[in-house]
Amino acid sequence: MVVAVVVGSAATAALFLAVSLFTRRALVIGIGYMLVWEGALSFMLPGIANLSIRQYSLGAAMAVYQLPVQEVRLSSDTAFILVGILLVAALAVATCD
């Protein structure tokens, strides 16, 4: 599960680093994102799994540990690819002035 924690932490930190450059309310936006997007919508709508950091973490954990299929909606390969895209995009936005 350490792999899942590292992947989720890195993706969340990179995303909200980029968000904090555009608004002074990054903490409020982050809490809203976690409650609404990750908490409610990603459970009810399976198509949102491609845009959910929680699903990226679960997909990364799936590479090492076999989780129940109904809990994980992304394969480990897809999760690592999407996390890589998220990290590169968010850090590119954060480093541009």
Beta strands, then each sheet from edge to edge (+ up, - down):
end
